[in-house]
């Protein structure tokens, strides 16, 4: 189901990319895509059980990958003080490592590796766009700390890139891990969509990283993903996409938008009720920058809006500060998706967490324990079957 859901997401992304295309073959290509992916949609519908709950239950990965040698395990469990150059590939901007750019290291690693490939990125500012293709799976990026290891880019839609291609770091290789790094896009709010990190790779996990941008900061495009103790900054739709993704213990920080704009944290893009996707934020802190706090009486801020009709986002056991508008959520375009989306809140706290004045849409829910449990690591992303191999901490349930 994860792979079929990702395939449908790829179709939507492909069609979005074709919007600005022209030429006599465009209609033929679009019709071909639509016809082909109808078979995928049908297959997903047949797999889905209409009587099942909205979460994931009783499903298992076919096998546990042989991802870590004992040496690699020690590195991932270590404090990150010093790494033996013989144990990892080292990237250093000052020329003291095996490579001076991250892309040189990515290009060097073997294709289709069954084992983890650990790339240690030393302290420094790396101004480059990094792409990890699907034939480079199981890559681990380890930094010296998100305050000192920074990967920075500035591509944006305003400068002619698609949203998908604007990412500073783009990951398609399955089994991707990152720790102690900042991913940033410095294009600024005036350049509109400008992605810092895009992940369309299954079984990916990010720990103790900063993801910094404005509009469309983090593109959780597709597949199963996990983020732990990360700081994520943005203005509009800054966590968006159609992955099945869980955020735990993260600081979600809205920043001041341009004049006349509002802020909105999530824009989840589930397109059919059969897709096993959504955004789950658990034990997170929903906060704002000082300038947004001081302008919160005139700049409205929201938890999310429905990019697609079956958009699905939940906030569980999180702290929500008082800059969030009392209604909590906002629409995308008129009544689009308001009766088919699934937005939920469970046992949140803080001055912005009151649900008395929340939206009255059919798709909005104040959740009970059973509902909330469907969006946990164990139920929603089958995390118990793959997160142990990352040596990142996680909580299984509520």
C-alpha positions in Angstrom: 0.0 0.0 0.0 2.9 2.4 0.7 4.3 1.8 -2.7 1.0 2.1 -4.6 0.2 5.3 -2.6 3.6 6.7 -3.6 3.0 5.8 -7.2 -0.2 7.8 -7.2 1.6 10.7 -5.6 4.2 10.6 -8.4 1.5 10.8 -10.9 0.2 14.0 -9.3 3.7 15.5 -9.2 4.3 14.6 -12.8 1.1 16.2 -13.9 1.9 19.4 -11.9 5.3 19.5 -13.7 3.6 19.3 -17.0 1.3 22.2 -16.3 3.7 24.7 -17.7 4.7 22.5 -20.7 3.5 23.0 -24.2 3.6 21.3 -27.6 1.6 19.0 -29.8 2.3 15.9 -27.7 1.3 17.3 -24.3 -2.3 16.1 -24.4 -1.3 12.6 -25.5 1.3 12.4 -22.7 -1.2 13.6 -20.1 -3.8 11.1 -21.2 -1.3 8.3 -21.2 -0.3 9.1 -17.6 -3.9 9.3 -16.5 -4.8 6.0 -18.1 -1.8 4.1 -16.7 -2.3 5.4 -13.2 -5.9 4.4 -13.2 -4.8 0.8 -13.0 -2.7 1.7 -9.9 -5.6 3.4 -8.3 -7.8 0.4 -8.9 -5.1 -1.9 -7.4 -4.9 0.3 -4.3 -8.7 0.2 -4.0 -8.7 -3.6 -4.1 -6.1 -3.8 -1.4 -7.9 -1.4 0.9 -10.4 -2.9 3.3 -13.5 -0.5 3.5 -14.3 -1.9 7.0 -10.9 -1.3 8.5 -10.0 1.6 10.7 -8.1 4.6 9.3 -4.8 3.4 10.7 -2.4 0.6 9.8 -2.9 -2.8 11.5 -1.3 -6.2 11.3 1.0 -5.5 8.4 4.6 -6.5 8.3 7.6 -5.8 6.1 8.7 -8.8 4.1 12.2 -8.7 5.5 14.5 -6.8 7.7 17.3 -5.3 5.7 20.9 -6.2 6.7 21.7 -2.5 7.1 24.3 -2.2 9.8 27.7 -3.8 10.5 28.9 -3.8 14.1 31.3 -0.9 13.2 28.5 1.2 11.7 26.2 0.5 14.7 28.9 1.9 17.0 29.2 5.0 14.9 25.4 5.6 14.9 25.2 5.0 18.7 28.3 7.2 19.4 28.5 10.8 20.6 29.7 12.1 17.2 33.0 13.5 18.7 35.5 12.0 16.2 35.2 9.5 13.5 37.9 7.3 12.2 38.4 8.2 8.5 38.8 4.5 7.7 35.3 3.8 9.0 33.3 6.5 7.0 33.5 8.8 4.0 34.4 12.2 5.3 33.3 15.5 3.6 35.1 18.6 4.7 34.7 22.1 3.2 38.3 23.0 4.2 39.7 20.1 2.2 40.8 17.9 5.1 38.4 15.0 4.3 38.0 12.5 1.5 35.8 15.0 -0.4 35.2 18.7 -0.3 31.6 18.5 -1.5 28.7 16.3 -0.5 27.7 15.5 -4.1 31.3 14.2 -4.7 30.8 11.7 -1.9 27.3 10.7 -3.1 28.6 10.1 -6.6 31.4 8.0 -5.2 29.4 5.5 -3.1 28.4 2.3 -4.8 25.0 2.0 -6.5 22.3 -0.2 -5.0 24.2 -0.8 -1.8 22.6 -3.3 0.6 24.6 -2.0 3.5 24.6 1.4 5.1 27.0 4.0 3.6 28.0 6.5 6.3 29.0 10.0 5.1 30.4 12.2 7.9 30.0 15.9 7.0 32.4 18.0 9.1 31.6 21.5 10.4 31.1 24.0 7.6 28.8 25.7 5.2 28.1 23.6 2.1 26.5 25.8 -0.6 25.3 23.1 -3.0 22.2 21.3 -4.1 22.4 17.6 -3.1 20.4 14.9 -4.9 20.4 11.3 -3.6 18.9 9.2 -6.5 16.9 6.0 -6.0 19.9 3.9 -7.0 21.8 5.2 -4.0 19.9 3.6 -1.1 20.9 3.3 2.6 22.9 6.6 2.8 23.5 8.1 6.2 24.5 11.8 6.5 26.0 12.6 9.9 27.0 16.2 10.8 28.8 17.8 13.6 25.6 19.5 14.9 22.8 21.4 13.3 24.4 24.6 14.5 27.6 24.1 12.6 27.0 21.7 9.7 24.8 23.5 7.2 23.7 22.5 3.7 22.4 25.6 2.0 20.6 26.4 -1.3 18.4 29.1 -2.8 16.4 27.6 -5.6 12.8 28.8 -5.9 9.7 28.8 -8.0 10.1 32.5 -8.6 13.5 31.8 -10.2 12.1 29.2 -12.6 12.4 25.9 -10.7 9.4 23.7 -10.0 8.6 23.1 -6.3 9.8 19.5 -6.6 13.2 20.6 -8.2 13.8 23.5 -5.8 15.0 21.4 -3.0 18.4 22.1 -1.5 18.6 18.4 -0.5 16.4 15.9 -2.5 16.3 12.2 -1.4 14.9 9.3 -3.5 17.2 6.6 -2.2 15.4 4.2 0.3 16.6 3.9 3.8 18.0 7.5 4.1 19.1 8.7 7.5 20.3 12.1 8.6 21.5 13.4 12.0 22.9 16.7 13.4 22.7 18.8 10.1 20.9 21.9 9.0 19.1 21.8 5.7 18.1 25.3 4.5 16.7 27.2 1.6 17.6 30.9 1.8 15.4 32.1 -1.1 13.2 34.1 1.3 9.4 34.6 1.5 9.3 36.8 -1.6 10.4 33.9 -3.8 7.4 31.8 -2.8 7.8 27.9 -3.0 11.4 27.1 -2.0 12.1 23.7 -0.5 14.9 23.0 1.9 14.5 19.2 2.1 12.5 16.9 -0.1 12.2 13.2 0.8 10.5 10.7 -1.5 12.3 7.6 -0.1 10.8 4.8 1.9 12.0 4.0 5.4 13.7 7.4 5.9 14.5 8.9 9.3 15.8 12.3 10.4 17.1 13.1 13.9 18.3 16.3 15.6 18.3 18.3 12.4 17.1 21.8 11.6 15.0 22.3 8.4 14.9 26.0 7.7 12.9 27.9 5.0 9.8 30.0 4.4 7.1 28.7 2.0 7.2 24.9 1.4 10.2 24.2 3.7 9.9 20.4 4.1 8.4 18.3 1.3 7.4 15.0 2.8 6.6 13.8 -0.7 5.8 10.1 -0.4 6.5 6.7 1.4 7.1 6.2 5.1 9.1 8.8 7.0 10.1 9.7 10.6 11.4 12.9 12.2 12.6 13.1 15.8 13.7 16.2 17.8 14.0 18.4 14.7 13.5 22.2 14.5 11.4 23.1 11.4 10.9 26.7 10.4 8.6 28.2 7.8 5.7 30.5 6.8 3.2 28.9 4.5 2.5 25.1 4.0 5.9 24.5 5.3 5.3 20.8 6.1 3.6 19.4 3.0 3.3 16.4 0.8 1.7 12.9 0.8 4.0 10.7 2.8 2.9 8.6 5.8 5.0 10.6 8.3 5.4 10.9 12.0 7.0 13.8 13.8 8.0 13.3 17.4 9.4 15.8 19.9 10.0 18.4 17.1 9.9 22.2 17.4 7.6 23.4 14.7 8.2 27.2 14.4 6.1 29.5 12.3 7.9 32.7 11.2 6.7 36.1 10.0 5.3 36.0 6.4 5.1 38.8 3.9 2.6 41.6 4.4 -1.0 40.4 3.8 -0.2 36.7 4.2 -1.1 34.3 6.9 0.9 31.3 8.2 -0.1 27.7 7.9 2.0 24.7 9.1 0.8 21.7 7.1 -0.7 21.1 3.6 -1.2 17.4 3.3 -2.1 16.2 -0.2 -3.8 12.8 0.1 -5.9 12.5 -3.1 -8.0 9.3 -2.6 -9.4 7.7 0.6 -7.5 4.5 -0.3 -4.0 6.1 0.2 -2.4 5.1 3.5 -0.8 8.5 4.0 -1.0 11.5 6.3 1.0 13.8 8.7 1.1 12.9 12.4 2.7 15.3 14.9 3.2 13.8 18.3 4.7 15.4 21.4 5.7 18.4 19.3 5.9 22.1 20.3 4.0 24.4 18.0 5.6 27.9 18.4 6.4 31.1 16.6 9.3 33.5 16.1 9.3 36.6 18.3 8.2 38.9 15.4 5.3 36.7 14.6 4.2 36.6 18.3 4.3 40.4 18.4 2.1 40.5 15.3 -0.2 37.7 16.0 -3.2 40.0 16.5 -3.0 41.0 12.8 -1.3 37.9 11.2 -3.5 34.8 11.5 -1.8 31.4 11.9 -3.2 27.9 11.3 -2.4 24.2 11.9 -3.1 23.2 8.4 -5.2 23.4 5.2 -6.3 20.7 2.6 -4.0 20.7 -0.4 -6.1 17.8 -1.8 -9.6 16.5 -1.1 -8.6 13.7 1.3 -6.0 15.7 3.2 -5.1 14.0 6.6 -3.3 15.6 9.5 -3.4 15.0 13.2 -1.8 16.7 16.3 -1.3 14.3 19.2 -0.2 15.3 22.8 1.5 18.4 21.5 2.0 21.9 23.0 0.2 24.5 20.9 1.0 28.2 21.7 -1.5 31.0 21.5 -0.5 32.5 18.1 -2.7 29.8 16.5 -6.1 31.1 15.6 -9.0 29.8 17.7 -10.5 28.0 14.6 -7.2 26.1 14.2 -7.5 25.2 10.5 -8.3 27.0 7.3 -9.6 26.1 3.9 -7.6 25.9 0.6 -10.2 26.8 -2.0 -13.8 27.4 -0.9 -15.3 24.1 0.4 -12.7 21.9 -1.3 -12.3 18.8 0.8 -14.0 20.0 4.0 -16.3 17.0 4.2 -13.7 14.4 3.0 -10.5 15.5 4.8 -9.5 14.0 8.2 -8.1 16.6 10.6 -7.8 15.5 14.3 -6.5 16.7 17.6 -5.9 14.6 20.7 -4.9 15.6 24.2 -2.9 18.7 23.2 -2.0 21.3 25.7 -1.0 25.0 25.8 -3.0 28.2 25.3 -3.6 27.5 21.6 -4.9 23.9 22.1 -8.5 24.7 23.1 -11.0 23.0 20.7 -14.1 24.9 21.7 -14.0 27.3 18.8 -12.4 25.0 16.2 -13.8 24.7 12.6 -17.1 22.8 12.3 -16.2 20.9 9.2 -17.5 17.3 8.8 -13.8 16.2 8.5 -12.6 17.7 11.7 -12.4 15.5 14.8 -11.6 15.8 18.5 -10.1 12.3 18.7 -10.3 9.6 21.4 -7.5 7.3 22.3 -8.5 4.6 19.8 -8.5 7.1 16.9 -5.2 8.7 18.0 -3.5 5.3 18.3 -3.9 4.7 14.5 -1.4 7.5 13.9 1.4 6.3 16.0 4.8 5.0 15.0 3.8 1.3 15.4 0.4 1.6 13.6 0.9 4.3 11.0 4.4 3.7 9.6 5.2 0.2 10.9 8.1 1.8 12.7 8.8 -1.1 15.1 9.9 -3.1 12.0 12.6 -0.7 10.7 13.3 2.2 13.2 15.4 -0.1 15.5 18.0 -0.4 12.8 18.5 3.4 12.8 19.4 3.7 16.5 17.3 6.9 16.6 15.0 7.1 19.6 11.2 6.8 19.1 8.0 6.1 21.0 5.8 3.3 19.7 2.4 4.5 20.8 0.4 7.2 22.7 
